[in-house]
């Protein structure tokens, strides 16, 4: 089709269209984009596929991968037969299959649902239920604006949020990437990586392409996906020239298999699959039929020719066509063309046309271009054609495409990582389910105020700002922030100093704390005041550090929020790498932990990872991988691994292991023999000492652009830690970097809220838990009745520390 269009010379008329075939025009109608239609003869209707109505009930499936991303790597995308073929295949095998377009295109004027044409096509053909608008991410115009404004990350955030919302309740969602229509393969790769979907590349055949052309394009595009850590399941083609189909298919399969890229087959070029009906164009353009039997509008055409030249030249162009019947677009004032084509239909040797589409008389070029572009869009999607309902497309798909091979690749891939977008979405979702009360003592920092407004607006947490209400409100007004949902607590007028001082004296009296010193401390240190609010039960957690040092933030918590039985408090960083989210511990608190402390850090870090939706696979790091080296440091890690496995046999723990073998499957395959559940796919990395951990997290952060969330002071995860004493703080207090951004503060508030929520849930469940055991293997504290505590229940949180 494109080659014929290229032979058309520029038009010089505009706006409006109409259709006629073998007779004179009976009436004329202006077409702003409306038009008039005429045709020649009809084709017989194709029998539709009988589709049973889908049940509107939904069943969630959280196991395995739930999506397949189709990415068109051709310059001209004609993947509709593949899209429909795969959807039909999956629907025969799975009860709940969905379709999603990350970037949706503008609906045609004839669209009943007023949505993207491919979405409407799938929705109608397969009789889907529910709100069709949920099947799209962002409109193309909005997506283009966001990309132009540098809001690329925000675009991916919106796509991911809409995708996750739609995916719920589906066994599998077929995702159609924007491909060459916007952003090309690079944007497809970014979207696929964001939603963590494996990719099946699609390609459209061309008469002028060789096997090498197809192979080179596919291998280049495959590398784009691999650079984004996206799994590529293989390649499938549509429209491979029929005269060379068998030979090219065999050659392509051989070459791709040698390169490790599965080739799932190619549908041969079929003229019928390229045809569009005149009634489709009439509906899409809201055209007026000027002449011809109304039953004859079911005529199909396979090309579009713009008639703007002399009649003799147009007839010559039509006569040179190898076959098929085109739709001719011309201006209504070109009566020479209209009459000439009508006369040609009466001639035995004259070129045949399916119909003539007339644009408004006297209009400029854009009218015919509008009509042609709209028809091109219909061609690209077979929009309302009945062909896909017949037996032809399913038969071609089943004959030439090995869908089972694609499914085998899909089942081979196991989701072993959480992407940053997935993590952030999970984080926000968990916060909204159970928002906790978080204190922000640094209300004189504009970033903190902005974060407080954002968090409360989105319902992520309940926020209390410490400071003078008049000053805070005035500053918020200057910044245009809405703090109406925030509580502003003024320590000087709240009347809580005496109560907090009394509690502080009780907790620190063995250190010589007096009432006067306690009052001085609380009046002079806002972080200490906030910490005492938490200790007294007036708040669930605290976030500080935007304008304070780490020591100023953490020291009060270390003094009054530690377990009385455990001196060990550790921290983790949640590292949002470009393609995954992992946990590093301990990179901020413990300088040189013993083997027993390393084991505790490993177990606590694993529980922290699980609390945030990250499947814990713990790598205990060393300069040796499973005995490849020796030395005191290696022996310490070996001992720690043995202790951790003995205490928590349910956890996947490996070590000693080097960082590269822990994170890279290829390196793991060389360094680790016999198979491992951790090597190459670790999610929790436990460093042997502070020097190693602190430098590593900063090196990774600075060299890869990773987001480092932390240090997060670890709190016990009830139900995951069956040993006394409990490690970590009893209430969450987390530190910010003084160079933090507003999103950094929001994320840290979310982390703190989730920690507090887990603690609160654990406190409620503790009365029903089983008897515990101490870390040395002996029984836990007993009340004399065989229970682990004095009130007859099993595990209970320890009391506030007196240290």
N, C-alpha and C positions, 0 to 999 in steps of 0.2 A: 504493500500500500504506500509506503513512504517513497518508493522510487517513482511511482506514478505522480504523486503530489509534487515531487521535485521538478517535474517537467512542466508544471503549470506556471504561467507567467503571472506577475503581480496583478491583483485586481484593483479597480479604482471606484468601486461603489460600496455602499455601507448600509448597516442596520436593517433588519427585517428579512423574512424568508417566506417561500411558498413552494408548493409541489404541483407538477402537472405531468401526464404522460401523452397519450396519442390524440389529443384533440385540442381545440382552442380553449383559452382561458374563459371560464364562465363568470368569474368575479375576481376582484382584487381586494386584498386586505393588508393593511400596514402591519409590520412585524417588528416590534422593538426587540424582544426576541421571539415573537410569534412567527408563524410561517404558513405556507400553503403547500400541499402535497399532491403529487400525481404519480402514477405508476403504470406498469404495463400489464403484467400477468401475475397470478398468484402461484405459490408453491403449496403443496399439501402440508397440513399441520403435522407436527411430530408428536407422538404420544408422550405424555408426561410420565415421569416416575411417580408412582403412588407412594406418598410419604405418610406414615402414621404420625398422628399428633404426639408431640413430646409432652411428657408429664411436667407440670410446673414444679413438682416437688424436687428438692435439691438434697444431695448428700455430699457432705464434705469429705474430701480425701486428702489427708496430709502426708501420705506416704509416697516417697519417690518424687520424680520430676512431674510437674503438672502442666507443662507448656512445651510447645514446639514452635520455633520462630522461622517463618519462611522469608528468606531475604533474596530479592531479585538482584542479581549482579549483572544483568544485561543493561545495555543503554536503552533498549526499547523493551519494556516489560509487558509480556502477554502471559501472565501466570495464572489467569483465572481458571483454565482447565485443571491445573495442578491444585489450586486452592480448593476447588469443588471436589476434585477426586480424593484428596486426602481427608477432607471433612466427611465425605460420604463413607470412606473406609473406617475412620475412627468411630463414626456414629453407629456403624454396624457392630462394633466390638465393645463400646463403652456407653453406659446409660446417659451420661451427662457431659456432652462436649460443647465447648464454647468457642466463640470467635472474637478476636480483639484487634482493633487497629490503633496503634499508639498515636499516630498522627492521622486524623481523619480529614478528608477533602470535602469541599463544599458540596452540598447536595444539589442534584439536578433540579431544575424547575419542576419537573414532573414527579419528583420523589413524594410518595405518599407519607413516608415516615420522616421526611426532612432530615435525612442523615446521609452519610457517605454511601456511594453507590455499591461498593463491595459489601459493606455492612448490611445494607438493605437486601442485596442479592442473597447472601447467606441466610439472613433472617427469614426471608420469604420462602426460599427453596426448601430449607430444612425445617420450616414451621417452628422456629424457635419461639420461646415465650419470654415474658418479662419486658423490661424497659430497654429498648434497643439503643438508647443514648448511652447506656452504661457500657456498651461494647466499644467505646472509643476513649482515647486519652485526651488529646488536645487538638483543637481545630488547626488546620494548616496555616491559616492566616495568623492566628495567635502564636503558633510555634515559630513561624518566620520572624514575627516581631520580637519574640523572646531571644531568639538566636542573634538577631541583629543588635539587640540591646545588651548582649553579653550575659544573658540570664540562662545560660546553658544548663547549669546545675539545677536551677529552679524548674526548667522544662522537664528534666529527667525525674525530678521529685514528683511532679504532678502526674506524669505518665505512670510512675511506679505506684503511687497511691491509688489511682483509678484502676490499674491492672489488678492489684491485690484485692481491692474491693470486689471487682467483677469475678476474679478467679475463685473466690470462695463458693463452694457448692458445686464445682465442676471437677470431673475426673481429669480432664485435659482441656487446655485452651490452645487453639491454633492462633498464632499471632502473625499478622502480615506486616512486615516492615515497610516503611515508606520508600526504601530503595532509591531508584533514580529520580523519583518524583520530588524528593527533598533530602538533601544531605548525603545521598549516596551510601556506599557501604560503610563509611566511617560512622555515620549516625546510626545505621542499623546495628553496628557492633556495639556502640555505646548503649543503645536501648536494650539489646540482648543481654549485655553484661549487667545492666541495672536490674532487670527483672530476673536475672539468673536463668535464662532460657537457652537450651542448645539450639543451634542453627542448622537448618537444611537450606543450602544454597539452591536457587532456581535460576535457570538460564533459558533464553529464547533463541532458537536456531535462526540462522541466516543463510541464504543461498551463497553468499560470498565468503563465508568463514570456513577455515580448514580445521582439522582436528587439533593442530597446534595452536590455532587461535583460541579455540574453546579451552584447551588445557591451560594455556598461559594465563588467560583471564581468570580462570577458576583458582589457580594456585596463588596468584597475586591477591585475590580477594580473600581466600582462605587465610592468608597470613595476616590480613587486617583483623580478622576475628581472633586469631590466636594471640595477636599483640594485646588484645583486650581480655585475654584469658577466657574466651568463649569457646565452648565445645562445638566443633563442626561435625555434624553427623554424616554429611556427604553432599552429593550434587544430583539434581534431577533436572531434566530438560523438557521443554515443550517446543513444538514446531520445528523439529529437525527435518531438513529437506527429505521428502519421501524417496526420491530416486537414489539417494545414497544412505538411507537410514540404517540398513542392516550393517553395512561396512563400517560406517562412522561409529555406530553404537559399539561394535566389537572393539574397534581401535581405542575409543574413549575409555571403555571399561578396563582394557589392558593397561593403558597409561595411568589412569587414576589409581587403579589397584596397586601398581608398582610404587606409587607415591603415598600410599596409605590413606587415600581419600576414597571412600566407598562411592560407587556410581550406581544410583538407583534406577537408571533407565531414562528413556526419552520417548515422549509421545511424538509420532511423526506429524508432519505438516498435513493438515486436512482442510480443504477449502471450506467445508461446511462450518467448521468451528470458527472461521474468520468472518462469517456472514452476519449481517445485522438486518433486521426487518424495517421496512418503511414506516410501519405503524409505531415502532420504537422512536424513530426520529420525529414523527409527527407529535407524539406525546411529549418527548423531551423538549422540543422547540415550541410547543403549543401552536403548531402550524395549522393552517386551514386547508382542507383538501379541495382543490379546484375542479378536478376532473377525475373520473374513473370510478368503477364500482367499489363501494365501501368494503366489499369482501376481498378486494384485490390488494389491500394495503398490507397483507401478510407476505409481501414480496421481499425477498432477501437480496442484499447487494454486498459486494466484497471489497469495494474500493470507493473512493471519493475523488472526483475530478472537478476542479474549479474552472468554469468556462468564462474566461475574460479575454480570450484571444478572438481572432477572426473565425468565422464558422468553418472555413476550409481547414484551418489549422486544428481546430477542436476535433473535427471528423477524422483527421489524419491521426491524431493522438489516440482517439478511441479505436480506430481501425488497427493500430499497432498492438493493441492489448492482446495477450495470448488467449484469453478466455475470461468468462465471468462477465457480470454486468455491473457497471458502476452507477453511483448516484452522481448526477451532474449538478453543481451549484452555480447559478448565474443570477444576474440582476433581472428584475421583472421588465426593465425597459430594453432588454436585449431580445427583441422579438425575432430577430434573425436566427439566433441560436435556438429559441423555443420552437419556431416553426420548422427549422432545419432538422432538429432532432425528431420531431413528430413525423416529418416526412421520411426520415431514415428508418423509422420503425415499420413503415409500409413497404420498404424496399427489401428484397430478398438478400441482397448483399450489403445492406446498410448496417453499421455497428449498432448493437443492442444496448439499451440502458435500462436500469431498473426504474428510474424515475428522475424527475427534475425538481430541484429545490430552488425556488425563486426568493431572492432577497428583495427588499423594498426598492422600488425604482428610484434612480437618482442618488442612491446612497453611496457612501465611500467604501473603501476596502474593508473596514472593520466588520461590517455586517456579514459579508461572506466568510470572513475569517472566524467570526463568532460561531456561525453555523457549522463551519468545517471543524472547529475545535470541539464543539459539543458532540459532533458525530464521532470524532476521534476518541472521545472519552467513552462513548457507547461501544465502539470497537474494542477498546482496551478491556472492558468488563463484561461484554456480552449482556449488558444490563438486564433487560427483561426478556431476552430470547428464550424460547422454549427448548432450545437444543440441549441444554444441560439436563433437562427433565427426561429426555429420551434415553434410549439404550446406547447411543453412539459414544458419548463421553465416558460413562462408566466402563463400557467395553474396551475403549482405547486405553483408559487408565489401567484397568486390570491386566490388559494384555502386555503393556509396555513398561509399566512402573512396578518395581519390586517394593511395595509398601512394607512387606514383612521385614525386609532388610533394614528399613528406616526404623521400624519399631524395635528390632533387635539392638540397634545402636542406641536407641532411646533408653531401653531397659538396662543396657550396659553401664550407662552413666549413673552414678550415685551422687546425690547432692552432698558434698563434703565441706562446703564453705558457705559462709554468710557474707553477702556483699554489703558494702557500706550503706547503700540505699535500703536494703532489707533490714539492716540493723537499726538505722534511724527510724524507719517506719515502725518496727517492733517496739522500739524504745518509747515512741510517742503513744502507741496503742496501749501499752502496759500502763503508762502514766494516766491516761484518760480513764482506764477501767477503775482505778483506785487512787485518786490524787491525794497526796500527803501534805502535811503542813511543814513548810520549809522556811527557815529564817535566813534573811539576807541582811547582815549587819552593816554593809558598806553602801548605805543609801546616798552618800555624797558623791558616788561615782555614776556618771551618766549612763555608762554601759549597763550597770546593774539595774538602773531604773528601766531602761529599754527592755532588758531581759525579763524583768518582773511583769511589765505590761504584756509582753508577748506570751509568757507562760500562762498568765491568768486568762488572757483573751482566748487562748486555745484549750483551756481547761486541763492543763498538764499538772498543775500542783496548786495548793493553797499557799499564798505567799504573805509573809509578814516582813515589812521593812522596819528597821530600827532607826529612829531619829525623830526630829521635830516635824510634825505633820504640816505645819505652815510652810516651812522651808522646802520639804519634799514636794508638796503639792504645787508650789510656785515653780520649782525647777521642772516638774513634769509638764506644766502648762507651756513653759518656754520651748520644751522639746516636742510638744504636740503628742504627748503620751497619755494614754488612758489608764490611770491607776485606781479606777473606781472599785475594782474587784480585789485590790490589795488591802491588807490590814496594815496600818501604820502604828507602830508601838513606840511610844516615847518613854524610855526608861526613867526619865526624871519625874514623870507625873503618874507612872503606872503603880507606884507603891509596892513594888516587888523586891526592892533592894534587901530589906531585912530578911525576908523569907529565903532568898537565894544565898545571902551571906550565912545564914544559919546552916543551910545545907552544905555550903562549901566548908564551913568550919568542921562539920561532922566528918566530911570526906577527907579533910586534909589536917586534922588535929594532930596526927602522929608526926606531921612535918612542922608542927609549931604554928599552924594557922590560928589566928585570933579573930574575933569579930571585927576589930578595927582594920586589920590587914585585909580581911575578906571584903569589907565595904570599899576600901581604897582600890582593891583589885577590880571590883565590879564597876566602880565609877570611872576608872581609868582605862579599862580595856573592854571595848564593845564586843570583841570576839569571846571573851570570857563570860560576859553577861549572856550572850546568845547561847553559849555552851551550857550554862546553868539553867536556861529556859528548857533546854532539851533534857538535862538531868532531872529536872523537876516534873517533866511530863507535859510541859506547856507547848511543846513543839516536837516534831518528829525528826528533824535533821537540820543541818546548817551548811551553807556554801559561802565561802569567803576566800580572800586572797587576791582580789582584783587590785587592791592597793595595800596589801599586807604581805609580809614574807610568809613562806611556808611554815616556819617555826612559830610565828605569831598565830597562825590559823590552827595548827595541829596541837601545839603544846597544851592548851586548856583541855582538849579532848583526851589527850594522853594522861592527864592528871586526874580526870574525874569520870571518864566514860570507859575505862578499861575494866575487863573482868578482874575480880579480886584474886582469882586463881591462876591467871595466865599473864606473864609479863610480855608475851609475844603479840605485837600488833604489826601487821604487814600491809602492803599496798600493791595495787596493780595499775597498769595503764591499759586502757582499751585502745588498741591501735587500729584505726580505720585505714588500712592500706588501699591502694587503688582498686584492687580486685577482691579483697576479702577483709574480714574483721577478726583479729586475734587478740589474745590477752598476754601481757608481759608482767611477770612478777618475780621478785620484788625489786623495783628499780628506784626506790625512794627512801626506804626506812631502815632496813636491816643491813648493817655494813658487811658482816662476815658470818652468816648464819651457820649453825652446826648442822650435822646430818639430820637430827631430829627436827630442828627448826625448818630445814629445807623441806622435809616431808610434810610438815604442817602447812607451810606456805603453798606447796603443790596442791594439797587437798583443798585448802581454803580457796585458792585461785580457781580450781576446777569448779567448785560450787558457785563461785562468783560468776564464772562464765556461763554456767547453766542457768543461773538466775536471770541472765540477760538474753536467753534464747540461743546461746552459742553451745553447740555440742562439745563437751570437753574431751579433748585428746591431748594428754599432757606429755610434753617433752622436757625432760630434766637435762639441762644443757651442760656440756663440758667440752674440752678440747679433744676428747676421745669419743669414738662411736662404738659402743658395745664391745669394749675390750681392745680397741685398736691401739690404745696408749695406756700408760700407767703413771702413777704418781699419787701423792697425798690428796690432791684436789679431785682426782678421778675416784679414788676410794671413798671420799666423802659423799660424792654423788651416788655411787653404787649403794652405799649404805642407806642413803636417803630414799632411793628408789625401792629398796627392799622394805623399809619401814612403811612407806606410803602404800605399797601394794598390800602389805599385811593388814594395815588399818582400813583400807578401802579397796577390797578386791573387786568392787563393782566398777571402778574407774579404769579407763584405758591410760596406762602410764608406761612410758618407755625411757630408758636412759642407762648409763650416760649416752648422750647423742649430740652430735654437732648440729649447729643451726641449719646448715644447708641440707643435711640429710633429714632434718625434721620438717622442713617446709617445702622442699622440691622433690616431687615424685621421681624424677629422672635420677637425681643424685641418690635418693634413697634406694633405688633399684640396684645401684652399684655398691653402696656401702652397707646396706642391711640385707642379709640373706635370711631365707626361711619365712618371710612374710611378717608384716607388722600392722597393727591397727592404728599406729601413730606415725611412723616414719613416712615422710612425704606429705602428710596431711594433718600435722599438728595444729591445734588451735590455741593451746595454752603453753607458753614458754616460760620455764622457771630457770632463772639465772643463778649461778652458784654464789655470786656475791654482788654487792652494791656497785663496785667499780665496773664490773662487766655489764650489769643490767642498765645502769644509768647512761653509760656511754653508748650502749647499743640502741636504746630507745631514741636517744637524740640523733644518732647517726642515721637511723632509719627515717625518722621524722624529717630531717633536713635534706636528705638525699633523694627521698621518694615523694615528698610532698604529703606524707601520711598525716592524718589528724590524730594527735595523741590526746586522749581524754584521761586526765588524771593529774597527779596521783589520786587514785580512789582508795581511801582507807577501808580495808575489808572489815565487814561485819559478819558474824556467824549466820549461816543459812540453816535455820532449824529444819530438821528432818534429813539434812545432808551431812550433819556432823554428829555422830553418835558417841563422841568421846569427850570426857571432861579432862582438863578445863577447856572452855571455849576460847578459840583464838580471835583476835580482832577487837574492835570497839563494839560497845553494846548499843550504840546509836550512831547513825551515819553523820560524819563530818567530813566534807571534802574541800580540797584546796584548788584554787585557780592560779593560773599563771598571771603575772602582772601585765603581760602583753595580750591578755585574752580578748577575744571579740565577743559580741553579743551572742552569736550562735554557740560559742564555747560555753558561755555561762548558762544558756538555755539547756544545752546537753548535760552539763554537770548537775543542774537542778533536777533534770529527769533521772539521771543515774541515782542521785541521792533519794529521790522520791520512791524509786523502785526498791532500793535497799530498805527504806523505812517500811514500805508495804510488806516486804517479805518478813521483816522482823515482827511486824504487828500480826501477820498471819501465823507466824511460828508461835507467838505468845498464846494465841487462841487455841492452837493445836497441841500445845505442850501438855495439857492435862490428860490427853488421850494417848500420849506416846509411850513407847516401851521402855523398860529399865535400861539405863545406859551403862557404860563401862569406861574406865579411865584410860588415858593414853598409854599407860604401861601395861594394859591388859587386865587390870584388876577391876573389881566392882566399883561403881560410882558411889557417891554419898548415899547413906541409907537412913531411913527413919525408924529402923528397927523392925519394920514389917516386910522387909524384902524389896521395898520400892526405892527408887533412886532419889527421892526427896521426901521432905517431911510432911507433905500434904497428900501423900498417897499416889501421886501421879508419877510419871516416868521422868522425861527430860524437861527441865525448866531452865529458863535463862538465869545465869548467875547474877549476883547482886553487883551494884556499882563498886568500883574498886576503892580501896583505901590504901593508896600508894604514895 
